[in-house]
Amino acid sequence: MKNEKNKSLLKYGGYASVMTTVVVIVAIVLNMVASQLNIKFDLTKNKLYTISEDTISLLQGLTEDVNIYSVYADGQELPVVTEILDRYASTSKHIIVENVDPYKNPQFAAKYIKNGDSITIGSVVVSTANGYKIISESDLADVYVNEAGESYMQGIKLESVLTGAIRGLTSGESNVIYALTGHSEAKVYDDLITEMQYGGYSLKDLNLVKGGAIPKDCSILLINAPTTDITDSEIKL
């Protein structure tokens, strides 16, 4: 009986040690990201590393190579970004992932300044034969700012922007969101437009009084806080 009790204690102790190690590793990873972006964590509603069925379906259906470059000094890569990119690579043979040290390879960044683009530490570059998309470090995190002005990281949104970039570069198409105009609607801010683009959408204005119809390629009609009435004819359309 005593031996069995000792075995149970040893088994429990080993399990507790493993769980402690896992918790410590997770804490280290989260603290590294927090220190890099200078914000606090709130990850209760988000899974850091899980990629969605939509992403998996897109990756497994690829017929052309997609190069994804993270931009960090060697040894300074963010583990959370590396982990997500590795999952993309393991899902499709057409995804090639590589970290580029801009200090050792300054020519790399020079290739992407043709259109006024810039690459900084923490950027992620998606490149295909059809073009490229630069994802800045500020677009990697989903940040919530409370009333006190404190910033909290609710999750890593690298998947949504990365999948949107891959879809746009490989399909050559994007879904269209039309924003209704003519009623002093609220401005669609640049941050939201950027989110739409990462999600595979482009934004166009639509004046139904002048146009007389909703375009066939309209995936979403955005009516953004109009301050004057929409006419009966527009409502019918």
N, CA and C of each residue as an Amber inpcrd file, in Angstrom:
protein
   711
   0.8330000  -1.2090000   0.0000000   0.0000000   0.0000000   0.0000000
   0.8640000   1.2530000   0.0000000   1.9350000   1.1710000   0.7850000
   2.8110000   2.3400000   0.8650000   3.4840000   2.5980000  -0.4760000
   3.9180000   1.5090000  -1.1640000   4.5690000   1.6650000  -2.4610000
   3.6150000   2.2510000  -3.4880000   2.3610000   1.7640000  -3.4530000
   1.3500000   2.2850000  -4.3870000   1.1020000   3.7640000  -4.1410000
   1.0750000   4.1360000  -2.8700000   0.8720000   5.5450000  -2.5280000
   2.0320000   6.3850000  -3.0230000   3.2610000   5.8700000  -2.8700000
   4.4420000   6.6030000  -3.3340000   4.4260000   6.7590000  -4.8510000
   4.0030000   5.6720000  -5.5570000   3.9100000   5.7420000  -7.0080000
   2.9150000   6.8100000  -7.4440000   1.7720000   6.8850000  -6.7300000
   0.7600000   7.8920000  -7.0530000   1.2880000   9.2900000  -6.8500000
   2.0350000   9.4520000  -5.7530000   2.6020000  10.7630000  -5.4640000
   3.6290000  11.1520000  -6.5250000   4.4410000  10.1560000  -6.9400000
   5.4400000  10.4260000  -7.9700000   4.7800000  10.7810000  -9.2950000
   3.6930000  10.0370000  -9.6370000   2.9860000  10.3010000 -10.8880000
   2.3690000  11.6920000 -10.8590000   1.7370000  12.0160000  -9.7290000
   1.1390000  13.3500000  -9.5970000   2.2050000  14.4360000  -9.6440000
   3.3340000  14.1860000  -8.9730000   4.4100000  15.1670000  -8.9660000
   4.9790000  15.3990000 -10.3420000   5.1330000  14.3160000 -11.1170000
   5.6290000  14.4580000 -12.4800000   4.6740000  15.2490000 -13.3520000
   3.3680000  14.9510000 -13.2140000   2.3490000  15.6810000 -13.9780000
   2.3640000  17.1590000 -13.6210000   2.4580000  17.4450000 -12.3260000
   2.4810000  18.8420000 -11.8760000   3.7050000  19.5720000 -12.4170000
   4.8480000  18.8610000 -12.4680000   6.0690000  19.4800000 -12.9910000
   5.9210000  19.8180000 -14.4570000   5.3200000  18.8830000 -15.2230000
   5.1010000  19.1340000 -16.6550000   4.1920000  20.3260000 -16.8510000
   3.0850000  20.3830000 -16.1160000   2.1380000  21.4830000 -16.2490000
   2.7780000  22.8110000 -15.8610000   3.6140000  22.7870000 -14.8220000
   4.3250000  24.0040000 -14.4070000   5.2380000  24.4840000 -15.5190000
   5.9420000  23.5270000 -16.1520000   6.8480000  23.8810000 -17.2560000
   6.0770000  24.5050000 -18.4060000   4.9160000  23.9050000 -18.7490000
   4.0830000  24.4310000 -19.8400000   3.6260000  25.8480000 -19.5280000
   3.1750000  26.0720000 -18.3160000   2.7020000  27.4000000 -17.9120000
   3.8310000  28.4180000 -17.9940000   5.0150000  28.0330000 -17.5600000
   6.1640000  28.9390000 -17.6060000   6.5100000  29.2940000 -19.0400000
   6.5130000  28.2770000 -19.9360000   6.8330000  28.5290000 -21.3460000
   5.8230000  29.4880000 -21.9610000   4.5320000  29.2430000 -21.7070000
   3.4910000  30.1250000 -22.2380000   3.6730000  31.5450000 -21.7140000
   3.9660000  31.6700000 -20.4420000   4.1540000  32.9940000 -19.8450000
   5.3220000  33.7270000 -20.4850000   6.4040000  32.9860000 -20.7800000
   7.5760000  33.6100000 -21.4120000   7.2130000  34.1330000 -22.7900000
   6.4890000  33.3090000 -23.5790000   6.0960000  33.7200000 -24.9350000
   5.2160000  34.9640000 -24.8870000   4.2200000  34.9510000 -24.0110000
   3.3060000  36.0930000 -23.9240000   4.0220000  37.3510000 -23.4660000
   4.9340000  37.1970000 -22.5390000   5.6870000  38.3570000 -22.0590000
   6.5930000  38.9270000 -23.1410000   7.1490000  38.0620000 -23.9890000
   7.9950000  38.5490000 -25.0780000   7.1950000  39.3940000 -26.0550000
   5.9900000  38.9110000 -26.4030000   5.1390000  39.6750000 -27.3190000
   4.6980000  40.9710000 -26.6690000   4.3340000  40.8950000 -25.4050000
   3.8770000  42.0960000 -24.7070000   4.9660000  43.1470000 -24.6420000
   6.1950000  42.7070000 -24.3590000   7.2930000  43.6720000 -24.2610000
   7.6230000  44.2520000 -25.6280000   7.4740000  43.4530000 -26.6770000
   7.7730000  43.9300000 -28.0240000   6.7720000  45.0100000 -28.4520000
   5.5020000  44.7950000 -28.1380000   4.4590000  45.7280000 -28.5690000
   4.0590000  46.7100000 -27.4710000   4.6230000  46.5520000 -26.2940000
   4.3950000  47.4790000 -25.1820000   2.9240000  47.5520000 -24.7820000
   2.2730000  46.3920000 -24.7090000   0.8750000  46.3450000 -24.2900000
   0.6470000  45.1420000 -23.3760000  -0.5070000  45.1320000 -22.7140000
  -0.8520000  44.0490000 -21.8090000  -1.6480000  42.9820000 -22.5640000
  -1.7660000  41.8030000 -21.9430000  -2.4440000  40.6940000 -22.5830000
  -3.8440000  40.4660000 -22.0300000  -4.7660000  40.1450000 -22.9310000
  -6.0600000  39.6060000 -22.5530000  -6.4450000  38.6270000 -23.6490000
  -6.0710000  37.3720000 -23.4610000  -6.2530000  36.3740000 -24.5140000
  -7.3560000  35.3710000 -24.1620000  -8.2880000  35.7520000 -23.3400000
  -9.2800000  34.8090000 -22.8490000 -10.2250000  34.3200000 -23.9350000
 -10.4230000  35.1240000 -24.9940000 -11.3920000  34.7520000 -26.0180000
 -10.7290000  34.2810000 -27.3150000  -9.4130000  34.2020000 -27.3390000
  -8.7160000  33.9030000 -28.5840000  -7.7150000  32.7780000 -28.4150000
  -7.5460000  31.9940000 -29.4750000  -6.5290000  30.9560000 -29.5140000
  -5.3770000  31.4650000 -30.3630000  -4.2010000  31.4490000 -29.7950000
  -3.0560000  32.0600000 -30.4740000  -2.6650000  31.3340000 -31.7510000
  -2.5880000  30.0270000 -31.6850000  -1.9430000  29.3040000 -32.7720000
  -2.9040000  28.5860000 -33.7110000  -4.1570000  28.4640000 -33.3680000
  -5.0950000  27.7120000 -34.1940000  -5.4160000  28.4720000 -35.4700000
  -5.2920000  27.7870000 -36.6150000  -5.7060000  28.4030000 -37.8760000
  -7.0510000  27.8120000 -38.2770000  -7.8710000  28.6370000 -38.9280000
  -9.2550000  28.2750000 -39.2080000  -9.3780000  27.3170000 -40.3840000
 -10.5730000  26.7230000 -40.5140000 -10.8480000  25.8430000 -41.6390000
 -10.7730000  26.6010000 -42.9560000 -11.1540000  27.8790000 -42.9410000
 -11.0770000  28.7060000 -44.1480000  -9.6360000  28.8320000 -44.6210000
  -8.7360000  29.0950000 -43.6810000  -7.3170000  29.1970000 -44.0180000
  -6.7740000  27.8650000 -44.5180000  -7.1140000  26.7890000 -43.8290000
  -6.6420000  25.4590000 -44.2300000  -7.1060000  25.1240000 -45.6430000
  -8.3720000  25.4210000 -45.9340000  -8.9220000  25.1510000 -47.2650000
  -8.1850000  25.9550000 -48.3320000  -7.9170000  27.2320000 -48.0470000
  -7.1930000  28.0770000 -48.9940000  -5.7870000  27.5400000 -49.2440000
  -5.0840000  27.2050000 -48.1780000  -3.7010000  26.7470000 -48.3040000
  -3.6080000  25.4220000 -49.0490000  -4.5090000  24.4990000 -48.7470000
  -4.4660000  23.1910000 -49.3920000  -4.8780000  23.2580000 -50.8620000
  -5.5520000  24.3520000 -51.2480000  -5.9660000  24.5040000 -52.6360000
  -4.9850000  25.3060000 -53.4800000  -3.8750000  25.7420000 -52.8920000
  -2.9030000  26.5380000 -53.6410000  -2.2500000  25.7220000 -54.7580000
  -2.0550000  26.3710000 -55.8920000  -1.3760000  25.7300000 -57.0240000
  -0.1020000  26.4780000 -57.4040000   0.2230000  27.5210000 -56.6770000
   1.4390000  28.2880000 -56.9340000   2.1510000  28.5790000 -55.6210000
   3.4440000  28.8480000 -55.7030000   4.2440000  29.0740000 -54.5070000
   3.9690000  30.4600000 -53.9140000   3.9410000  30.5030000 -52.6030000
   3.8020000  31.7530000 -51.8570000   4.9480000  31.8230000 -50.8540000
   5.7620000  32.8480000 -50.9760000   6.8680000  33.0550000 -50.0330000
   6.4290000  34.0200000 -48.9370000   6.6380000  33.6160000 -47.6960000
   6.2970000  34.4680000 -46.5580000   7.5850000  34.7420000 -45.7850000
   7.9220000  36.0230000 -45.6740000   9.1420000  36.4180000 -44.9820000
   8.7930000  37.1770000 -43.7010000   9.3250000  36.7260000 -42.5850000
   9.2680000  37.5310000 -41.3680000  10.5580000  38.3470000 -41.3350000
  10.4840000  39.5430000 -40.7640000  11.6420000  40.4420000 -40.7760000
  12.0670000  40.7260000 -39.3330000  13.0600000  39.9810000 -38.8800000
  13.6120000  40.1550000 -37.5390000  15.1230000  39.9310000 -37.5940000
  15.8300000  40.5590000 -36.6980000  17.2470000  40.2390000 -36.5400000
  17.3470000  38.7870000 -36.0840000  18.3500000  38.0730000 -36.5670000
  18.5160000  36.6680000 -36.2010000  18.5450000  36.4950000 -34.6860000
  17.7360000  35.5790000 -34.2080000  17.6530000  35.3300000 -32.7740000
  16.6640000  36.2080000 -32.0560000  16.0550000  37.1770000 -32.7670000
  15.1000000  38.0920000 -32.1460000  13.6700000  37.8660000 -32.6570000
  13.4310000  36.7620000 -33.3440000  12.1080000  36.4810000 -33.8770000
  11.0960000  36.3120000 -32.7420000   9.8580000  36.7300000 -32.9920000
   8.8040000  36.5180000 -32.0030000   8.2890000  35.0910000 -32.1320000
   8.3550000  34.3050000 -31.0820000   7.9200000  32.9010000 -31.1600000
   6.4800000  32.7500000 -31.6440000   5.5860000  33.6560000 -31.2370000
   4.1860000  33.5240000 -31.6260000   4.0230000  33.6950000 -33.1310000
   4.7840000  34.5970000 -33.7350000   4.7270000  34.7910000 -35.1900000
   5.3520000  33.5910000 -35.9000000   6.4860000  33.1440000 -35.4190000
   7.1640000  31.9890000 -36.0120000   6.2760000  30.7550000 -35.9830000
   5.5890000  30.5510000 -34.8610000   4.7170000  29.3800000 -34.7090000
   3.5800000  29.4050000 -35.7260000   2.9500000  30.5570000 -35.8940000
   1.8340000  30.6570000 -36.8390000   2.3200000  30.4580000 -38.2740000
   3.4330000  31.0740000 -38.6270000   3.9640000  30.9170000 -39.9810000
   4.3520000  29.4600000 -40.2470000   4.9110000  28.7860000 -39.2580000
   5.2660000  27.3780000 -39.4260000   4.0250000  26.5280000 -39.6580000
   2.9190000  26.8990000 -39.0500000   1.6770000  26.1490000 -39.2660000
   1.1790000  26.3200000 -40.6990000   1.3410000  27.5220000 -41.2310000
   0.9920000  27.7370000 -42.6400000   1.8540000  26.8360000 -43.5290000
   3.1570000  26.8110000 -43.2620000   4.0820000  26.0250000 -44.0790000
   3.7870000  24.5270000 -43.9880000   3.3890000  24.0630000 -42.8110000
   3.1210000  22.6390000 -42.6320000   1.7960000  22.2240000 -43.2680000
   0.9470000  23.2010000 -43.5880000  -0.3600000  22.9100000 -44.1770000
  -0.2990000  22.8070000 -45.6940000   0.6710000  23.4640000 -46.3200000
   0.7780000  23.4550000 -47.7810000   2.2370000  23.4420000 -48.2200000
   2.5310000  22.6000000 -49.2050000   3.8930000  22.5520000 -49.7510000
   4.2120000  23.7940000 -50.5760000   3.1770000  24.5870000 -50.8990000
   3.3910000  25.7980000 -51.6900000   3.7280000  27.0190000 -50.8240000
   3.6940000  26.8480000 -49.5040000   4.0460000  27.9400000 -48.5980000
   5.4960000  27.7780000 -48.1770000   6.3200000  28.7680000 -48.4810000
   7.7380000  28.7570000 -48.1020000   7.9780000  29.8930000 -47.1210000
   8.3940000  29.5410000 -45.9190000   8.5730000  30.5200000 -44.8410000
  10.0560000  30.7240000 -44.5670000  10.4310000  31.9820000 -44.3880000
  11.8360000  32.2970000 -44.1040000  11.9130000  33.5880000 -43.3040000
  12.8200000  33.6240000 -42.3520000  13.0910000  34.8830000 -41.6560000
  14.2700000  35.5780000 -42.3260000  14.1450000  36.8940000 -42.5180000
  15.2070000  37.6790000 -43.1420000  15.7090000  38.7150000 -42.1380000
  16.9980000  38.6900000 -41.8900000  17.6340000  39.6860000 -41.0240000
  17.9650000  40.9120000 -41.8870000  17.2500000  42.0420000 -41.6940000
  17.4660000  43.2030000 -42.5660000  18.8400000  43.8450000 -42.3910000
  19.4960000  43.5630000 -41.2570000  20.8360000  44.1210000 -41.0420000
  21.8810000  43.3500000 -41.8530000  21.6560000  42.0640000 -41.9930000
  22.5810000  41.2390000 -42.7560000  22.2340000  41.2300000 -44.2500000
  20.9740000  41.5190000 -44.5540000  20.5240000  41.4730000 -45.9450000
  19.7420000  42.7370000 -46.2920000  20.3990000  43.8890000 -46.3550000
  19.6900000  45.1410000 -46.6430000  19.0850000  45.1810000 -48.0430000
  19.5920000  44.3510000 -48.9500000  19.0550000  44.3230000 -50.3090000
  17.6170000  43.8150000 -50.3340000  17.2620000  43.0180000 -49.3300000
  15.9000000  42.4710000 -49.2810000  14.8690000  43.5880000 -49.2070000
  15.0480000  44.5190000 -48.2660000  14.0940000  45.6180000 -48.1010000
  14.0770000  46.5260000 -49.3220000  15.2100000  46.6540000 -49.9850000
  15.3030000  47.5520000 -51.1410000  14.3830000  47.1180000 -52.2760000
  14.0380000  45.8250000 -52.3230000  13.1750000  45.3280000 -53.3980000
  11.7360000  45.8060000 -53.2550000  11.3770000  46.2950000 -52.0490000
   9.9730000  46.5970000 -51.7830000   9.7250000  48.0830000 -51.5270000
  10.5650000  48.9410000 -52.0500000  10.3730000  50.3870000 -51.8500000
  10.0060000  51.0890000 -53.1500000   9.6600000  50.3070000 -54.1680000
   9.3460000  50.8690000 -55.4820000   8.1140000  51.7680000 -55.4430000
   7.1050000  51.3660000 -54.6890000   5.8420000  52.1110000 -54.6630000
   5.6680000  52.9090000 -53.3780000   6.7810000  53.2740000 -52.7650000
   6.6970000  54.0240000 -51.5140000   6.4820000  53.1330000 -50.3100000
   6.5180000  51.8050000 -50.5050000   6.3590000  50.8740000 -49.3870000
   7.6250000  50.8620000 -48.5390000   7.4880000  50.4070000 -47.3320000
   8.6560000  50.3030000 -46.4590000   8.5470000  49.0500000 -45.6080000
   9.6890000  48.5170000 -45.2400000   9.7530000  47.3280000 -44.3940000
  10.5350000  47.6750000 -43.1430000   9.9730000  47.3280000 -42.0090000
  10.6400000  47.5830000 -40.7310000  10.7300000  46.2740000 -39.9560000
  11.4780000  46.3050000 -38.8720000  11.5480000  45.1440000 -37.9990000
  10.1380000  44.7820000 -37.5290000   9.7860000  43.5020000 -37.6390000
   8.4630000  43.0450000 -37.2380000   7.4850000  42.9080000 -38.3900000
   7.8780000  43.3850000 -39.5810000   6.9990000  43.2430000 -40.7450000
   6.9490000  41.7910000 -41.2060000   5.8660000  41.4590000 -41.9080000
   5.7440000  40.1630000 -42.5810000   5.4330000  40.4570000 -44.0410000
   6.1870000  39.8540000 -44.9480000   6.0220000  40.0980000 -46.3780000
   5.5000000  38.8300000 -47.0400000   4.3950000  38.9680000 -47.7890000
   3.8430000  37.8600000 -48.5720000   4.1460000  38.1510000 -50.0370000
   4.8130000  37.2350000 -50.7000000   5.2710000  37.4810000 -52.0590000
   4.9190000  36.3050000 -52.9730000   4.3750000  36.6190000 -54.1600000
   4.0790000  35.6190000 -55.1790000   4.5850000  36.1370000 -56.5220000
   4.3630000  35.3500000 -57.5520000   4.7580000  35.7840000 -58.8950000
   3.9290000  36.9770000 -59.3550000   2.7600000  37.1900000 -58.7130000
   1.8590000  38.2780000 -59.1170000   2.0990000  39.5830000 -58.3680000
   2.9120000  39.5560000 -57.3160000   3.1370000  40.7710000 -56.5390000
   3.4270000  40.4430000 -55.0900000   3.2740000  41.4380000 -54.2290000
   3.5750000  41.2320000 -52.8210000   2.6610000  42.0970000 -51.9510000
   2.6260000  41.7400000 -50.6800000   1.8780000  42.5010000 -49.6860000
   2.7180000  42.5760000 -48.4290000   2.8760000  43.7950000 -47.8970000
   3.6310000  43.9870000 -46.6590000   2.6510000  44.1640000 -45.4990000
   2.8040000  43.3390000 -44.4840000   1.9810000  43.4360000 -43.2780000
   2.8520000  44.0430000 -42.1840000   2.4830000  45.2090000 -41.7140000
   3.2980000  45.8880000 -40.6990000   3.0860000  45.2560000 -39.3280000
   4.0260000  45.4940000 -38.4310000   3.9300000  44.9280000 -37.0860000
   2.6620000  45.3860000 -36.3700000   2.2500000  46.6240000 -36.6110000
   1.0550000  47.1470000 -35.9250000  -0.2170000  46.4420000 -36.3730000
  -0.1760000  45.7630000 -37.5300000  -1.3540000  45.0550000 -38.0280000
  -1.4110000  43.6070000 -37.5520000  -0.4340000  43.1910000 -36.7600000
  -0.3850000  41.7970000 -36.3230000  -1.2160000  41.5310000 -35.0790000
  -1.5160000  42.5720000 -34.3130000  -2.1830000  42.3720000 -33.0310000
  -3.5650000  43.0130000 -33.0090000  -4.4830000  42.3550000 -32.3050000
  -5.8260000  42.8960000 -32.0910000  -5.8110000  43.5770000 -30.7230000
  -5.8220000  44.8950000 -30.7430000  -5.6140000  45.6740000 -29.5160000
  -6.8940000  46.4050000 -29.1150000  -7.2330000  46.3190000 -27.8390000
  -8.3870000  47.0220000 -27.2820000  -7.8920000  48.1040000 -26.3300000
  -8.4170000  49.3020000 -26.4800000  -8.0480000  50.4220000 -25.6030000
  -9.2480000  50.7440000 -24.7150000  -9.0590000  50.6580000 -23.3900000
 -10.1710000  50.9220000 -22.4810000 -10.3190000  52.4240000 -22.2230000
 -11.2870000  52.7770000 -21.3820000 -11.5900000  54.1880000 -21.1250000
 -10.4350000  54.9140000 -20.4450000  -9.6000000  54.1640000 -19.7810000
  -8.4440000  54.7650000 -19.0930000  -7.2620000  54.9670000 -20.0350000
  -7.4360000  54.5510000 -21.2780000  -6.3600000  54.7090000 -22.2390000
  -5.3450000  53.5930000 -22.2070000  -5.6310000  52.5040000 -21.4570000
  -4.7190000  51.3720000 -21.3740000  -4.9860000  50.4250000 -22.5330000
  -3.9200000  49.9130000 -23.1270000  -4.0420000  49.0180000 -24.2750000
  -3.8940000  47.5670000 -23.8390000  -4.7900000  46.7140000 -24.3320000
  -4.7440000  45.2940000 -24.0270000  -4.7390000  44.4920000 -25.3200000
  -3.8600000  43.5070000 -25.3940000  -3.8510000  42.6230000 -26.5450000
  -4.9090000  41.5450000 -26.3460000  -5.9090000  41.5180000 -27.2320000
  -6.9540000  40.5080000 -27.1410000  -6.5910000  39.2720000 -27.9550000
  -5.6440000  39.4060000 -28.8430000  -5.2320000  38.2680000 -29.6490000
  -4.2880000  38.6890000 -30.7560000  -3.7340000  37.6970000 -31.4090000
  -2.8980000  37.9220000 -32.5720000  -3.7820000  37.7870000 -33.7980000
  -3.8340000  38.8010000 -34.6420000  -4.6950000  38.7300000 -35.8230000
  -3.8880000  38.4800000 -37.0930000  -2.6990000  37.9050000 -36.9300000
  -1.8560000  37.6290000 -38.0820000  -2.5690000  36.7420000 -39.0840000
  -3.3390000  35.7550000 -38.6030000  -3.9870000  34.8400000 -39.5440000
  -4.9240000  35.5660000 -40.4960000  -5.7620000  36.4390000 -39.9670000
  -6.7520000  37.1020000 -40.8260000  -6.0900000  37.9550000 -41.8980000
  -5.0510000  38.6980000 -41.5280000  -4.3990000  39.5570000 -42.5200000
  -3.5370000  38.7340000 -43.4720000  -2.9270000  37.6750000 -42.9600000
  -2.0690000  36.8370000 -43.7960000  -2.8950000  36.0590000 -44.8130000
  -3.9890000  35.4780000 -44.3700000  -4.8560000  34.7180000 -45.2760000
  -5.4700000  35.6300000 -46.3280000  -5.8690000  36.8380000 -45.9200000
  -6.4130000  37.7970000 -46.8790000  -5.3890000  38.1880000 -47.9330000
  -4.1420000  38.3740000 -47.5090000  -3.0810000  38.7320000 -48.4470000
  -2.8190000  37.6020000 -49.4330000  -2.7770000  36.3700000 -48.9370000
  -2.5470000  35.2180000 -49.8110000  -3.6870000  35.0630000 -50.8040000
  -4.9190000  35.2030000 -50.3230000  -6.0770000  35.0580000 -51.2070000
  -6.0450000  36.1070000 -52.3140000  -5.7500000  37.3630000 -51.9590000
  -5.7300000  38.4360000 -52.9350000  -4.6310000  38.2640000 -53.9680000
  -3.4720000  37.7730000 -53.5380000  -2.3380000  37.6280000 -54.4470000
  -2.4550000  36.4070000 -55.3500000  -3.1210000  35.3710000 -54.8760000
  -3.1930000  34.1350000 -55.6580000  -4.4320000  34.0540000 -56.5310000
  -5.5290000  34.6880000 -56.1090000  -6.7540000  34.6280000 -56.9100000
  -6.8360000  35.7770000 -57.9030000  -6.1540000  36.8920000 -57.5620000
  -6.2200000  38.0660000 -58.4380000  -7.5590000  38.7720000 -58.3560000
  -8.3850000  38.3490000 -57.4270000  -9.7130000  38.9290000 -57.2920000
  -9.9520000  39.3410000 -55.8420000 -10.8910000  40.2630000 -55.6680000
 -11.3230000  40.6030000 -54.3150000 -12.8180000  40.8520000 -54.3360000
 -13.4510000  40.5290000 -53.2370000 -14.8710000  40.8460000 -53.1150000
 -15.0230000  42.3490000 -52.9300000 -16.1470000  42.8910000 -53.4120000
 -16.3260000  44.3370000 -53.3880000 -17.3750000  44.7330000 -52.3510000
 -17.0080000  45.6910000 -51.5250000 -17.9440000  46.3390000 -50.6090000
 -18.2480000  47.7130000 -51.1850000 -19.5310000  47.9960000 -51.3800000
 -19.9330000  49.3220000 -51.8480000 -20.4590000  50.1280000 -50.6630000
 -19.9530000  51.3480000 -50.5260000 -20.4030000  52.2470000 -49.4730000
 -21.3960000  53.2420000 -50.0670000 -22.6030000  53.2400000 -49.5390000
 -23.6420000  54.1430000 -50.0320000 -23.2390000  55.5940000 -49.7750000
 -23.4460000  56.4590000 -50.7750000 -23.1310000  57.8850000 -50.6550000
 -24.3620000  58.7070000 -51.0120000 -24.2650000  60.0220000 -50.7450000
 -25.3490000  60.9320000 -51.0920000 -26.2310000  61.3200000 -49.9300000
 -25.8840000  60.8520000 -48.7160000 -26.7070000  61.1410000 -47.5380000
 -25.8410000  61.6270000 -46.3800000 -24.7170000  62.2480000 -46.7130000
 -23.7590000  62.7320000 -45.7030000 -23.3670000  61.6160000 -44.7390000
 -23.0390000  60.4480000 -45.3080000 -22.6500000  59.3050000 -44.4860000
 -21.3380000  59.5840000 -43.7410000 -21.1410000  58.8490000 -42.6600000
 -19.8940000  58.9700000 -41.8990000 -18.7320000  58.4540000 -42.7350000
 -17.5650000  58.9830000 -42.4750000 -16.3600000  58.5780000 -43.1920000
 -15.9760000  57.1440000 -42.8110000 -15.5600000  56.3880000 -43.8020000
 -15.0010000  55.0600000 -43.5360000 -13.5060000  55.2500000 -43.2850000
 -13.0730000  54.9920000 -42.0660000 -11.7020000  55.3160000 -41.6890000
 -10.6940000  54.3560000 -42.3080000  -9.4730000  54.8370000 -42.4350000
  -8.4170000  54.0850000 -43.1040000  -8.1580000  52.7400000 -42.4440000
  -8.2470000  52.6920000 -41.1070000  -8.0010000  51.4260000 -40.4070000
  -8.9970000  50.3580000 -40.8390000 -10.2620000  50.7510000 -40.9960000
 -11.2860000  49.8050000 -41.4150000 -11.0740000  49.3870000 -42.8630000
 -10.6760000  50.3330000 -43.7140000 -10.3910000  50.0070000 -45.1090000
  -9.2450000  49.0030000 -45.1930000  -8.2280000  49.1960000 -44.3480000
  -7.1020000  48.2630000 -44.3150000  -7.5650000  46.8700000 -43.9070000
  -8.4380000  46.8010000 -42.8980000  -8.9730000  45.5110000 -42.4630000
  -9.7450000  44.8410000 -43.5920000 -10.5110000  45.6250000 -44.3420000
 -11.2650000  45.0770000 -45.4730000 -10.3130000  44.4900000 -46.5160000
  -9.2600000  45.2280000 -46.8170000  -8.2940000  44.7740000 -47.8240000
  -7.6170000  43.4890000 -47.3950000  -7.2430000  43.4000000 -46.1100000
  -6.6290000  42.1800000 -45.6130000  -7.6090000  41.0060000 -45.6830000
  -8.8810000  41.3010000 -45.5390000  -9.8940000  40.2550000 -45.5990000
 -10.2840000  39.8700000 -47.0110000  -9.6450000  40.4830000 -48.0130000
  -9.9330000  40.1540000 -49.4000000 -11.0360000  40.9830000 -50.0140000
 -11.2940000  42.1730000 -49.4470000 -12.3380000  43.0540000 -49.9640000
 -11.7340000  44.3730000 -50.4630000 -12.3640000  44.9340000 -51.4730000
 -12.0460000  46.2910000 -51.8970000 -13.2820000  47.1570000 -51.6530000
 -13.0870000  48.4580000 -51.4760000 -14.1740000  49.3690000 -51.1370000
 -14.3950000  50.3690000 -52.2640000 -15.6760000  50.4900000 -52.6830000
 -16.0410000  51.4570000 -53.7080000 -17.2610000  52.2470000 -53.2440000
 -17.3800000  53.4800000 -53.7310000 -18.5530000  54.3070000 -53.4280000
 -19.6990000  53.9550000 -54.3670000 -20.9220000  54.1340000 -53.8640000
 -22.1100000  53.8660000 -54.6810000 -23.1660000  54.9300000 -54.4170000
 -23.5330000  55.6580000 -55.4550000 -24.6270000  56.6200000 -55.3850000
 -25.8060000  56.0270000 -56.1420000 -26.8000000  55.5560000 -55.4170000
 -27.9290000  54.8760000 -56.0520000 -28.8220000  55.8340000 -56.8290000
 -28.8590000  57.1040000 -56.4460000 -29.6820000  58.0740000 -57.1670000
 -29.1430000  58.2520000 -58.5810000 -27.8330000  58.3220000 -58.6980000
 -27.2060000  58.4860000 -60.0100000 -27.0510000  57.1500000 -60.7360000
 -26.6870000  56.1190000 -59.9880000 -26.4210000  54.8300000 -60.6250000
 -27.6680000  54.0630000 -61.0030000 -28.6740000  54.1350000 -60.1450000
 -29.9560000  53.5040000 -60.4390000 -30.0170000  52.0070000 -60.2180000
 -28.9240000  51.3860000 -59.7450000 -28.9350000  49.9390000 -59.5110000
 -27.7800000  49.5590000 -58.6010000 -27.9560000  48.4370000 -57.9230000
 -26.8690000  47.8930000 -57.1200000 -26.0220000  47.0060000 -58.0240000
 -24.7170000  47.2560000 -58.1420000 -23.8570000  46.4840000 -59.0480000
 -23.8820000  44.9810000 -58.7480000 -23.7200000  44.1770000 -59.7770000
 -23.7680000  42.7270000 -59.6290000 -22.6150000  42.2030000 -58.7760000
 -21.4970000  42.9390000 -58.7680000 -20.3430000  42.4630000 -57.9920000
 -20.3640000  42.9440000 -56.5480000 -21.4890000  43.4720000 -56.1030000
 -21.6040000  43.9800000 -54.7270000 -21.7790000  42.8100000 -53.7650000
 -20.7540000  42.5420000 -52.9770000 -20.8410000  41.4930000 -51.9580000
 -21.5220000  42.0120000 -50.6950000 -21.2000000  43.2590000 -50.3490000
 -21.7510000  43.8920000 -49.1430000 -22.0950000  45.3320000 -49.4840000
 -23.2670000  45.7810000 -49.0350000 -23.6330000  47.1920000 -49.1660000
 -23.5010000  47.8240000 -47.7860000 -22.6020000  48.7760000 -47.6780000
 -22.3320000  49.4470000 -46.4080000 -23.1020000  50.7630000 -46.3480000
 -24.0160000  50.8720000 -45.3980000 -24.7530000  52.1230000 -45.1640000
 -24.2390000  52.6680000 -43.8380000 -23.3230000  53.6030000 -43.9190000
 -22.5230000  54.0040000 -42.7620000 -23.0270000  55.3060000 -42.1460000
 -24.0130000  55.1690000 -41.2610000 -24.5280000  56.3000000 -40.4730000
 -24.9130000  57.5070000 -41.3280000 -25.8940000  57.3510000 -42.2330000
 -26.3390000  58.5060000 -43.0210000 -27.0210000  59.5290000 -42.1200000
 -26.9070000  60.8130000 -42.4730000 -27.5190000  61.8700000 -41.6620000
 -28.7150000  62.5120000 -42.3620000 -28.9910000  62.1050000 -43.6030000
 -30.2110000  62.5190000 -44.2990000 -30.9320000  61.2770000 -44.7840000
 -32.2180000  61.4400000 -45.0910000 -33.0560000  60.2880000 -45.4140000
 -32.6410000  59.5930000 -46.7100000 -32.8110000  58.2760000 -46.7050000
 -32.6710000  57.4850000 -47.9170000 -34.0240000  57.5020000 -48.6280000
 -34.0210000  57.7110000 -49.9320000 -35.2820000  57.8670000 -50.6690000
 -36.0040000  56.5300000 -50.8150000 -37.2990000  56.6110000 -51.1220000
 -38.1030000  55.3960000 -51.3120000 -37.5580000  54.5500000 -52.4700000
 -37.1070000  55.2030000 -53.5480000 -36.5940000  54.4670000 -54.6950000
 -35.3130000  53.7290000 -54.3280000 -34.4800000  54.3240000 -53.4880000
 -33.2600000  53.6600000 -53.0450000 -33.5910000  52.4520000 -52.1570000
 -34.5880000  52.6320000 -51.2990000 -34.9910000  51.5340000 -50.4110000
 -35.4820000  50.3570000 -51.2200000 -36.2380000  50.6140000 -52.2980000
 -36.7200000  49.5410000 -53.1580000 -35.5510000  48.7840000 -53.8050000
 -34.5490000  49.5520000 -54.2300000 -33.3740000  48.9110000 -54.8240000
 -32.6520000  48.0560000 -53.8080000
